[in-house]
């Protein structure tokens, strides 16, 4: 069973009303916010035991710096009261967050990357210094290894930031919390994986949620003319997925968490996320058992 089939069969609470289908596989829906590409509600899934999650509690998103007044108003109308910006300071300067000085929203800027890219460049956390090698067509020679090395560096070297992010998401009791980076893909994908793991969503569903980013970011890639920047030809969702969010990337990150720490929940315990914070996330995110 592939990851998207697994999401439809065992993990998804949504229907045709809230999702789409590609080749018979269910695709988690995006929220249609003007000027955005990849804003999604994590509450569309079910746990391994079939319990439903609450919608409107945790939203994952791409760069909010694109939003106009209408998009900002729509997020307020959806009940967003907390925004966690995972981008670097330079990314925020180049594309300011419209909620940074909004008195109706609690805004947190938490740079999840930090020096991870520098660590990777030095070769401290990857098996090969050649993982960024490009093929003649511009494609990455090892896209899974390239992306997974970044994720593992963030997990191992930015633990204090991960702890801060999870603590903030646990503490904000009023309204929904939205977290985002630039594409709503890498940093956002890691945080989403932790939140879904905390409420016992199946790993295959977590992988499916991660790779679903391609369904929306392929269009962003074309609209923002990244083809010229990356010097690769991306025409389809699957081509984008293969280069920027292949299932193997998040699978390697989750395998790393198991091998080094015991798993996602054990990692959070290891880095000092308080048990009561984890329980607060479970209480907010899980619907009452029936």
Secondary structure, 3 states (H helix, E strand, C coil): CCHHHHHHHHHECCCCCCCEEECCEEECCCCCCCCCCCCEEHHHEECCCCCEECCCCEEEECCHHHCCHHHHHHHHHCCEEEEEECCCHHHHHHCCCCCCCCCCCEEEECCCCCCHHHHHHHCCCCCCCCCCCECCCCCECCHHHHHHHHHHHHHHHCHHHHHHHHHHHHHCCCCEEEEECCCCCCHHHHHHHHHHHHCCCCHHHHHHHHHCCHHHHHHHHHHCCHHHHHCCCCCCHHHHHHHHCCHHHHHHHHHHHHHHHCCHHHHHHHCCCCHHHHHHHHHHHECCCC
